[in-house]
Amino acid sequence: MLLPFPFKSAAMALVLLTVGAASAAAATPAGVPTGVPIHIGMIDGLSGAFANAGDAVARNLRLAIEQINARGGVKLPDGRHPLQLTTFDNKQGVEETLVEFKRLTDQRIPFVVQGNSSAVAAALIEAINKHNAREPGNRVLFLNYSAVDPVLTNEKCSYWHFRFDAHADMRMHALTEVIKEDSRARRIYLIGQDYSFGRQVAKAAREQLKAKRPDIEIVGDELHPIGKIKDFAPYVAKIKASGADAVVTGNWGNDLTLLVKAAKEAGLALKFYTFYGNGLGAPAAIGEAGVGRVRAVAEWHPNVGGADSDVFYADFRRRYPQPKDDYVHLRMHAMIAMLAAAIEKAGSTEAAAVARALEGARYRNAFHEATMRAADHQLIQPLYVSVMQRLADGGIRFDNEGSGYGFKTERYLPPAQTAMPTVCRMERPGK
């Protein structure tokens, strides 16, 4: 576990960050930032079927930004500047994203963040590549917090794109390491959303299970329209009829919540290996049926243990006390901290300069560490596979979203074990 770094305050524990030889951005209080705000534009779904996922992102980013600003903001040669978040609702559509991106560039916002759709992320990468070539005086840097199709840091890698989440193959590697050791896993059903990410999850599951557990039979491989299914009972009926003893899914948002709710209502008692089963309503929807059965994979979860991790989570809960608002993404906080430090190292908000500072950047606090791989702009960090537990049983300290259920670490993979090869051949611009 990553607990070797002594800190004397919660503030220091949450923001220690190095980018090359640069010191942490705002590691100690340094006055009130009074300069012109540095704008970060978030383009994601804030209405429609996945509004809850977009809202969860905005909460995490706002808290991370507030913490940077409370510690003095970002220091540039002309003084200290606050970070400021501006949101753009793309309604989870590619065409709407391109419209919002044009609005963002018209406002000369230098940083765009997005994540809740790999299809949207791919469109953004292409649009940003073209925009930056066409308008070198108004270039944009793309920070990706959740779009996990591996192609984005492989065949479609871009100098202007940095991913702060583990990609789908990395997450599947963690899940299949657990499945590999589960002697009761014999028949597995794959179900996912019908777009690039969902197809990649299924592909990775088939390939990795074949390599690690060739005795396992894939008894179903189903894709469904993303964000359009209101009743998953027919899908659950097929899972039940297949005789599966486990389900592997990358579903997120309401597509996950409604799937597990339908499974619960059908009395389907099998294991769920998920990418995102630890939030956005899923624990409450699953309820008792998920105890010891539902697993999730993430770079961190509230019960990883240690005083500094507990302080980080407590700060989030104080800022957002409503149980329904409780979905914490450590990677988003790391992303904002790394961006702030890279701006300071570059001495500028110019996209190319900040990109150079982010390459090889290292994030480290008392309970987490990560490195931005320069070759493909993929963040390399630990992953946890955790299993659902009852809060009342005393085996965990925190539940999720006030549901009475939380997650306990089952498998920890340090950064060296989560990294995967890349085929990225990145074109870097001149200075």
For each residue, the residues with C-beta under 8 A, 3 or more apart:
1: 304 305 306 367 412
2: 5 366 367 368 369 382 414
3: 306 308 366 367
4:
5: 2 16 364 365 366
6: 366
7: 10 12 13 16 308 365 366
8: 12
9: 12 13
10: 7 13 14 308 311 312 315
11: 14 15 28 29 71
12: 7 8 9 15 16 27 28
13: 7 9 10 16 308 311 312 365 366 367
14: 10 11 67 308 311 312 315 333 365
15: 11 12 24 25 26 27 67 68 71 337 365
16: 5 7 12 13 24 27 364 365 366
17: 24 25 27 337 338 340 341 361 362 363 364 365
18: 21 22 23 24 341 361 362 363 364
19: 22 338 341 342 345 357 358 360 361 362
20: 345 357 360 361
21: 18
22: 18 19 341 344 345 357
23: 18 27
24: 15 16 17 18 27 337 341
25: 15 17 68 74 75 337 340 341 343 344
26: 15 29 30 68 71 72 73 74 75 340
27: 12 15 16 17 23 24 71
28: 11 12 71 72
29: 11 26 70 71 72
30: 26 71 72 75 80
31: 72 80
32: 72 73 80
33: 69 72 73 74 79 80 81 82
34: 79 80
35: 73 76 78 79 80 81 82
36: 81
37: 81 82 83 84
38: 74 81 82 83 84 110 111 343 349
39: 84 85 86 107 109 110 111
40: 61 65 83 84 85 86 109 111 112 113 336 339
41: 86 87 88 104 107 109 111 112 113
42: 57 58 61 85 86 87 88 112 113 114
43: 88 90 97 100 101 104 112 113 114 120 124
44: 53 54 57 87 88 89 90 92 114 115 116 120
45: 48 49 50 51 53 54 89 90 91 92 116 117
46: 51 54 55 58 87 89
47: 51 89 91
48: 45 51 91 92 227
49: 45 92 227 228 253 254 255
50: 45 53 54 92 116 227 252 253 254
51: 45 46 47 48 54 55
52: 55 56 253 254 280 281
53: 44 45 50 56 57 116 252 253 280
54: 44 45 46 50 51 57 58 89 116
55: 46 51 52 58 59 325
56: 52 53 59 60 279 280 325 327 329
57: 42 44 53 54 60 61 115 116 145 146 329 332
58: 42 46 54 55 61 62 85 87
59: 55 56 62 63 319 320 325 327
60: 56 57 63 64 316 327 328 329 332 333
61: 40 42 57 58 64 65 85 113 332 336
62: 58 59 65 66 85
63: 59 60 66 67 315 316 319 320 333
64: 60 61 67 68 332 333 335 336 337
65: 40 61 62 68 69 83 84 85 336
66: 62 63 69 70 319
67: 14 15 63 64 70 71 315 333
68: 15 25 26 64 65 71 73 74 83 336 337 340
69: 33 65 66 72 73 82 83
70: 29 66 67
71: 11 15 26 27 28 29 30 67 68
72: 26 28 29 30 31 32 33 69 75 80
73: 26 32 33 35 68 69 80 81 82 83
74: 25 26 33 38 68 80 81 82 83 340 343 344
75: 25 26 30 72 79 80 81 344
76: 35 79 80 81 343 344 347 348 349
77: 347
78: 35
79: 33 34 35 75 76
80: 30 31 32 33 34 35 72 73 74 75 76
81: 33 35 36 37 38 73 74 75 76
82: 33 35 37 38 69 73 74
83: 37 38 40 65 68 69 73 74 336 340
84: 37 38 39 40 65
85: 39 40 42 58 61 62 65
86: 39 40 41 42 104 107 109
87: 41 42 44 46 58
88: 41 42 43 44 100 101 103 104
89: 44 45 46 47 54 96 100
90: 43 44 45 93 96 97 99 100 120
91: 45 47 48 96
92: 44 45 48 49 50 96 116 117 120 227
93: 90 96 97 120
94: 97 98 119 120 123
95: 98 99
96: 89 90 91 92 93 99 100
97: 43 90 93 94 100 101 114 120 123 124
98: 94 95 101 102 123 127
99: 90 95 96 102 103
100: 43 88 89 90 96 97 103 104
101: 43 88 97 98 104 105 112 124 127 128 131
102: 98 99 105 106
103: 88 99 100 106 107
104: 41 43 86 88 100 101 107 109 112 140
105: 101 102 108 109 131 135 138 140
106: 102 103
107: 39 41 86 103 104
108: 105 138
109: 39 40 41 86 104 105 112 140
110: 38 39 139 140 141 349 350 351 354
111: 38 39 40 41 140 141 143 339 349 351 354
112: 40 41 42 43 101 104 109 124 128 140 141 142 143
113: 40 41 42 43 61 142 143 144 145 335
114: 42 43 44 97 117 120 121 124 142 144 145 147
115: 44 57 121 144 145 146 147 165
116: 44 45 50 53 54 57 92 120 146 147 252 253
117: 45 92 114 120 121 147 195 197
118: 121 122 147 148 149 152 195 196 197 200
119: 94 122 123 195 196 197
120: 43 44 90 92 93 94 97 114 116 117 123 124 147
121: 114 115 117 118 124 125 142 144 147 149 152 161
122: 118 119 125 126 147 149 151 152 156 196
123: 94 97 98 119 120 126 127
124: 43 97 101 112 114 120 121 127 128 142
125: 121 122 128 129 142 152 156 158 160 161
126: 122 123 129 130
127: 98 101 123 124 130 131
128: 101 112 124 125 131 132 140 142 158 160 161
129: 125 126 132 133 158 160
130: 126 127 133 134
131: 101 105 127 128 134 135 138 139 140
132: 128 129 135 136 139 140 160 351 429
133: 129 130 136
134: 130 131
135: 105 131 132 138 139
136: 132 133 139
137:
138: 105 108 131 135
139: 110 131 132 135 136 160 350 351 352
140: 104 105 109 110 111 112 128 131 132 160 351
141: 110 111 112 160 162 351 354 355
142: 112 113 114 121 124 125 128 158 160 161 162
143: 111 112 113 162 164 335 339
144: 113 114 115 121 147 152 161 162 163 164 165
145: 57 113 114 115 164 165 329 331 332 335
146: 57 115 116 165 329
147: 114 115 116 117 118 120 121 122 144 152 163 165 197
148: 118 152 163 165 166 167 168 171 197 275
149: 118 121 122 152 167 168 196 197 200
150: 153 154 167 168 169 200 204 420
151: 122 154 155 156 196 200
152: 118 121 122 125 144 147 148 149 156 157 161 163 167
153: 150 157 161 163 167 376 377 378 422 424
154: 150 151 157 376 422 423 424
155: 151 423 424
156: 122 125 151 152
157: 152 153 154 161 376 377 422 424 425 426
158: 125 128 129 142 161 377 426
159: 352 355 377 426 427 428 429
160: 125 128 129 132 139 140 141 142 351 355
161: 121 125 128 142 144 152 153 157 158 377
162: 141 142 143 144 355 358 372 377 379
163: 144 147 148 152 153 167 377 378 379
164: 143 144 145 331 332 334 335 338 379
165: 115 144 145 146 147 148 299 331 379
166: 148 170 171 174 297 299 379 381 383 418
167: 148 149 150 152 153 163 170 171 378 420
168: 148 149 150 171 172 197 200 201 204 250 275
169: 150 172 173 200 204 208 420
170: 166 167 173 174 383 418 419 420
171: 148 166 167 168 174 175 250 275 297 383
172: 168 169 175 176 201 204 205 208
173: 169 170 176 177 204 208 413 418 420
174: 166 170 171 177 178 297 383 384 385 411 413 418
175: 171 172 178 179 248 273 275 295 297 385
176: 172 173 179 180 205 208 209 212 213
177: 173 174 180 181 212 385 411 413
178: 174 175 181 182 273 295 385 410 411
179: 175 176 182 185 188 209 212 213 216 246 248 273
180: 176 177 212 213
181: 177 178
182: 178 179 185 246 271
183:
184: 245
185: 179 182 188 213 216 245 246 271
186: 215 216 217 245
187: 216 217 219 242 243 244 245 246
188: 179 185 205 209 216 217 218 219 244 245 246 247 248
189: 218 219 220 221 222 239 242 244 246 247 248
190: 201 202 205 206 218 220 221 222 247 248 249
191: 220 222 223 224 235 239 247 248 249 251 259
192: 197 198 199 201 202 222 223 224 249 250 251
193: 197 198 223 224 225 226 227 250 251 252 255
194: 198 199 223 224 225 226
195: 117 118 119 198 199 226
196: 118 119 122 149 151 199 200
197: 117 118 119 147 148 149 168 192 193 200 201 250
198: 192 193 194 195 201 202 223 226 250 251
199: 192 194 195 196 202 203 223
200: 118 149 150 151 168 169 196 197 203 204
201: 168 172 190 192 197 198 204 205 248 249 250 275
202: 190 192 198 199 205 206 221 223
203: 199 200 206 207
204: 150 168 169 172 173 200 201 207 208
205: 172 176 188 190 201 202 208 209 218 248
206: 190 202 203 209 210 218 221
207: 203 204 210 211
208: 169 172 173 176 204 205 211 212
209: 176 179 188 205 206 212 213 216 218
210: 206 207 213 214
211: 207 208 214
212: 176 177 179 180 208 209
213: 176 179 180 185 209 210 216
214: 210 211
215: 186
216: 179 185 186 187 188 209 213
217: 186 187 188
218: 188 189 190 205 206 209 221
219: 187 188 189 242 243 244
220: 189 190 191 238 239 242 244
221: 189 190 202 206 218
222: 189 190 191 192 235 238
223: 191 192 193 194 198 199 202
224: 191 192 193 194 228 229 235 255
225: 193 194 228 229
226: 193 194 195 198 255
227: 48 49 50 92 193 253 254 255
228: 49 224 225
229: 224 225 232 235 255 258
230: 258
231: 234 258 262
232: 229 235 236 258 259 261 262 263
233: 236 237 262 265 266
234: 231 237 238
235: 191 222 224 229 232 238 239 259 262
236: 232 233 239 240 259 262 263 266 268
237: 233 234 240 241 266
238: 220 222 234 235 241 242
239: 189 191 220 235 236 242 244 247 263 268 270
240: 236 237 244 266 268
241: 237 238
242: 187 189 219 220 238 239
243: 187 219
244: 187 188 189 219 220 239 240 247 270
245: 184 185 186 187 188 270 271
246: 179 182 185 187 188 189 270 271 272 273
247: 188 189 190 191 239 244 263 270 271 272 273
248: 175 179 188 189 190 191 201 205 273 274
249: 190 191 192 201 256 259 272 273 274 275
250: 168 171 192 193 197 198 201 274 275 276
251: 191 192 193 198 255 256 259 274 275 276
252: 50 53 116 193 255 256 275 276 280
253: 49 50 52 53 116 227 256 257 280
254: 49 50 52 227 257 258 280 281
255: 49 193 224 226 227 229 251 252 258 259
256: 249 251 252 253 259 260 274 276 277 280 282
257: 253 254 260 261 280 281 282 285
258: 229 230 231 232 254 255 261 262 285
259: 191 232 235 236 249 251 255 256 262 263
260: 256 257 263 264 272 277 282 285 286 290 294
261: 232 257 258 264 265 285 286
262: 231 232 233 235 236 258 259 265 266
263: 232 236 239 247 259 260 266 268 270 272 286 289
264: 260 261 267 268 285 286 287 289 290
265: 233 261 262
266: 233 236 237 240 262 263
267: 264 289
268: 236 239 240 263 264 289
269: 289 293
270: 239 244 245 246 247 263 293
271: 182 185 245 246 247 293 294 295
272: 246 247 249 260 263 277 286 290 293 294 295
273: 175 178 179 246 247 248 249 295
274: 248 249 250 251 256 277 278 282 294 295 296 297
275: 148 168 171 175 201 249 250 251 252 296 297
276: 250 251 252 256 279 280 282 296
277: 256 260 272 274 282 283 286 290 294 295 296 388
278: 274 282 283 296 298 301 386 388 400 407
279: 56 276 282 283 326 327 400 401
280: 52 53 56 252 253 254 256 257 276 327
281: 52 254 257 284 285 324 401
282: 256 257 260 274 276 277 278 279 285 286 294
283: 277 278 279 286 287 290 294 388 399 400 401 403 405 406
284: 281 287 401 402 403 405
285: 257 258 260 261 264 281 282
286: 260 261 263 264 272 277 282 283 289 290 294 388 405
287: 264 283 284 290 403 405
288: 291
289: 263 264 267 268 269 286 293
290: 260 264 272 277 283 286 287 293 294 388 405
291: 288 388 389 390 405
292: 387 388 389
293: 269 270 271 272 289 290 387 388
294: 260 271 272 274 277 282 283 286 290 387 388
295: 175 178 271 272 273 274 277 385 386 387 388 410
296: 274 275 276 277 278 301 385 386 388 407
297: 166 171 174 175 274 275 383 384 385 386
298: 278 301 383 384 386
299: 165 166 330 331 368 370 381 382 383 384
300: 304 309 328 330 331 367 368 382 384
301: 278 296 298 304 384 386 407 409
302: 309 313 328 397 398 400 406 407
303: 386 396 397 398 406 407 408 409
304: 1 300 301 309 367 384 409
305: 1 309 409
306: 1 3 309 310 366 367
307: 310 311
308: 3 7 10 13 14 311 312 365 366 367
309: 300 302 304 305 306 312 313 366 367
310: 306 307 313 314 397
311: 10 13 14 307 308 314 315
312: 10 13 14 308 309 315 316 330 333 367
313: 302 309 310 316 317 328 398
314: 310 311 317 318
315: 10 14 63 67 311 312 318 319
316: 60 63 312 313 319 320 326 328
317: 313 314 320 321 326
318: 314 315 321
319: 59 63 66 315 316
320: 59 63 316 317 325 326
321: 317 318 325
322: 325 326
323: 326 401 402 403
324: 281 401 402
325: 55 56 59 320 321 322
326: 279 316 317 320 322 323 400 401 402
327: 56 59 60 279 280 400 401
328: 60 300 302 313 316
329: 56 57 60 145 146 332 333
330: 299 300 312 333 334 368
331: 145 164 165 299 300 334 335 379 381
332: 57 60 61 64 145 164 329 335 336
333: 14 60 63 64 67 312 329 330 336 337
334: 164 330 331 337 338 363 368 370 379 381
335: 64 113 143 145 164 331 332 338 339
336: 40 61 64 65 68 83 332 333 339 340
337: 15 17 24 25 64 68 333 334 340 341 363
338: 17 19 164 334 335 341 342 358 361 363 372
339: 40 111 143 335 336 342 343 354 358
340: 17 25 26 68 74 83 336 337 343 344
341: 17 18 19 22 24 25 337 338 344 345 357 361
342: 19 338 339 345 346 354 357 358 361
343: 25 38 74 76 339 340 346 348 349 354 357
344: 22 25 74 75 76 340 341 347
345: 19 20 22 341 342 357
346: 342 343 349 350 353 354 356 357
347: 76 77 344 353
348: 76 343 353 354
349: 38 76 110 111 343 346 354
350: 110 139 346 353 354
351: 110 111 132 139 140 141 160 354 355
352: 139 159 355 356 429 431
353: 346 347 348 350 356 357
354: 110 111 141 339 342 343 346 348 349 350 351 357 358
355: 141 159 160 162 351 352 358 359
356: 346 352 353 359
357: 19 20 22 341 342 343 345 346 353 354 361
358: 19 162 338 339 342 354 355 361 372 377
359: 355 356 372 374 377
360: 19 20 371 372 373 374
361: 17 18 19 20 338 341 342 357 358 371 372
362: 17 18 19 369 370 371 372
363: 17 18 334 337 338 368 369 370 371 381
364: 5 16 17 18 368 369 370
365: 5 7 13 14 15 16 17 308 368 369
366: 2 3 5 6 7 13 16 306 308 309
367: 1 2 3 13 300 304 306 308 309 312
368: 2 299 300 330 334 363 364 365 381 382
369: 2 362 363 364 365 381 382 415
370: 299 334 362 363 364 379 380 381 382 415
371: 360 361 362 363 379 380 381 415
372: 162 338 358 359 360 361 362 377 378 379 380
373: 360 376 377 378 379 380 419 422
374: 359 360 377
375: 422 424 426
376: 153 154 157 373 422 424 426
377: 153 157 158 159 161 162 163 358 359 372 373 374 424 426
378: 153 163 167 372 373 422
379: 162 163 164 165 166 331 334 370 371 372 373
380: 370 371 372 373 415 418 419
381: 166 299 331 334 363 368 369 370 371 415 418
382: 2 299 300 368 369 370 412 413 414 415 418
383: 166 170 171 174 297 298 299 412 413 418
384: 174 297 298 299 300 301 304 409 411 412 413
385: 174 175 177 178 295 296 297 409 410 411 413
386: 278 295 296 297 298 301 303 407 408 409 410
387: 292 293 294 295 407 408 410
388: 277 278 283 286 290 291 292 293 294 295 296 405 406 407
389: 291 292 393 395 396 405 406 407 408
390: 291 393 395 404 405
391: 396 398 399 404 405 406
392: 404
393: 389 390 396
394:
395: 389 390 408
396: 303 389 391 393 399 406 407 408
397: 302 303 310 406
398: 302 303 313 391 406
399: 283 391 396 402 403 404 405 406
400: 278 279 283 302 326 327 403 405 406 407
401: 279 281 283 284 323 324 326 327
402: 284 323 324 326 399
403: 283 284 287 323 399 400 406
404: 390 391 392 399
405: 283 284 286 287 290 291 388 389 390 391 399 400
406: 283 302 303 388 389 391 396 397 398 399 400 403
407: 278 296 301 302 303 386 387 388 389 396 400
408: 303 386 387 389 395 396
409: 301 303 304 305 384 385 386 412
410: 178 295 385 386 387
411: 174 177 178 384 385
412: 1 382 383 384 409
413: 173 174 177 382 383 384 385 417 418
414: 2 382 417 418
415: 369 370 371 380 381 382 418 419
416: 419
417: 413 414
418: 166 170 173 174 380 381 382 383 413 414 415
419: 170 373 380 415 416
420: 150 167 169 170 173
421:
422: 153 154 157 373 375 376 378
423: 154 155
424: 153 154 155 157 375 376 377
425: 157
426: 157 158 159 375 376 377
427: 159
428: 159
429: 132 159 352
430:
431: 352
